[in-house]
Amino acid sequence: MDIVINYYAVLGAGITGVILGVLWYGPIFGKAWTKEMGVTPEEVAAFRSDKKKMAAMNRNYAYVAIAALVMAFVLNLVIMSTSAYVKPDIALGFASAFWVWVGFIVPVTLNGVLWEGKSKRYWLITSGYYLVSLSLMSVILTHWM
């Protein structure tokens, strides 16, 4: 089987992950997430007024975008590998996203609760983002296969 990667699909899936992250950790769960991180609204305001910290945060968005592209690329490889046995469709994409989430994201993010003292609510917000992000990415990737 020839593996042909649709880089436009990977790019679209990666951008979707970044946009979801902006919404997820902003208007959707931003307040709850910062509370679970132990950050006060005053600390957020002070952070936003510090130009050096904001510049560093803006650079971090570039790393986040690269990470989302890598995640989309690898998810695409997982879906393509599985599609050698099953017709690639949205159901296969969702199943691939779910099992990648269960096998890789859940164990890694659970360490934050078990060893770093993060709350279960923090874990639900963070791991929930990855489940939704991977699911949306899988729809884009399977649609463009």
Buried (B, 14 or more C-beta within 10 A) or exposed (E): EEEEEBEEBBBBBBBBBBEBBEEBBEEBBBEBBBBBEEEEEEEEEEEEEEEEEEEEEEEEEEEBBEBBBEBBBEBBBBBBEBBEEEEBBEEBBBBBBBEBBEEBBBEEBBEBBEEEEBBEBBBBBBBBBBBBBBBBBBBBBBBEB
